[in-house]
């Protein structure tokens, strides 16, 4: 397959994604994480059918980074609110703490495993452990939305799950900025790691403030698209040129815009429908990037990281159900439901592959991909059982009527 044909295929997939996200009749179907497109990319990629060769996949790195950056903007714009309800600060802190705890457990497991059983240099071990922790820290909010769509769940536990899942994005976005700033080869050799992190976040924040000023008092949708696209592409290009994190910069851009703009609701309504059309090509490209031909010790580290993630999530769910009134009765299954990961974990892994190509980043991407599949297999069903036990799912799914489910899904967007 040549580059033009592949590009047209990605554009067609994005168009299909726009239809899927716009058609209420089929919402709630498919997989919450988009894992089917991940598998499709792997099948078409160089590991199996070789319809898409490795060199062709690598030539699409700019497309990958633009898609990853736009995902960061969407997550930043939608971070502070679920529909018109602001996420309580305690829920934001809780989501960040849960992500940090799981990330620490996974990182320590990989660090000690790589130290004792691999011949990797110290720098590569630290990069592997850090990247593994970041891709395992996310809980996709789409898993909660998927359950709400199919089962009409509503209540304090569903709200808690939605809020903490959304809040988990901050840890991954900020952690990636630290990892990119710490890795060798940066364009700001005279700056410390902390200074580079601040530069990447300040870049996004300044662009967010600029966009808020340009949007002005009166909201005009056509002009707003030009402002959002222009500032996001400028942030992506500047961060990439400095070997910083474009995803972190655009996340800061979106977060700043949501915090200061009087048009935050209108902006969110604009960008949320673009998420799915961007996610599908990015997830497919992630599948094509996946390399399973790794040394046995690296494959063993991936398995150990998945076990650590599963154990940490189960423990977090148990503690949360014991300490938080809205989570009472959730138990271990609440923690297992947090295994659900999706585009953000894959985006972090892809950004890591672009920034630090090699065996270590291939291992991190494989971990992210298997984490998506593991979460897809265990997460939604565990959340459904937890919500049923809490009395927040009262009826069996009705595939024929979607009015109530669609309303609930909109309330969690």
RAKA-V438816 format. One line per field, one symbol per residue. ss: DSSP state (H for helix, E for strand, L for the rest). psi: psi as a letter, one per 20 degrees, with the letter a starting at -180 (. if undefined). burial: 1 if it has 16 or more other C-alpha atoms within 10 Angstrom, else 0. A space follows every 50 residues. Layout:
# RAKA-V438816
ss=???
psi=???
burial=???
This chain:
# RAKA-V438816
ss=LLHHHHHHHHHHHHHHHHHHHHLHHHLLLLLLLLHHHHHHHHHHLLLLLL LLLHHHHHHLHHHHHHHHHHHHHHHHHLLLEELLEELLHHHHHHHHHHHH HHHHHHHHHHHHHHHHHLLLLHHHHHHHHHHHHHHLLLLLLHHHHHHHHH HLLLLHHHHHHHHHHHHHHHHHHHHHHHHHHHLLLLLLLLLLHHHHHHHH HHHHHHHHHHHHHHHLLLLLHHHHHHHHHHHHHHHHHHHHHLLLLHHHHH HHHHHHHHHHLLLHHHHHHHHHLHHHHHHHHHHHHHHHHLLLLLLHHHHH HHHHHHHHHHHHHHHHHHHHHHHLHHHLLLHHHHHHHLLLLLHHHHHHHH HHHHHLLLHHHHHHHHHHHHHHHHHHHHHHHHHHHHHHHLLLLLLLLLLL LLHHHHHHHHHLL
psi=prhgggghgghhghgghhgghiohhjqiraqhikhhhggghggiaihehk horghgghijghgghgggghgggghghjhiqocjpqpqhhhggghggggh ggggggggghghghghjrkqrgghgggggggghgiiiqopihgghggggh ikqpahggggggghghhihgggghhhhgghhhqrjqjmhiqrgghgghgg hhgggghgggghghhagpoogghhghgggghghgggggghhjkaohghgh ghggggghhhpikhghgghghgiigghhgghggghghhhpoimqqhhhhh hgghgggggggggggghggghhhpghjpigbhhgghhihprchgghgggg hhhghmqahghhggggggghhggghhhhgghghggghghijioiqqqoih pjgghhghghij.
burial=00000100011011001101100000110001111111101111111000 11100110001011111111111111111111100010001101111111 11111111111011000000000111111111111111111111111111 11100011111111111111111111111111100100000010011111 10111111111100100000000100110011111111110111111111 11111111101111001100111111111111111111111000000111 11111101111111111111100001111111111111111111111111 11111100111111111111111111111111111111010110001000 0100110110011
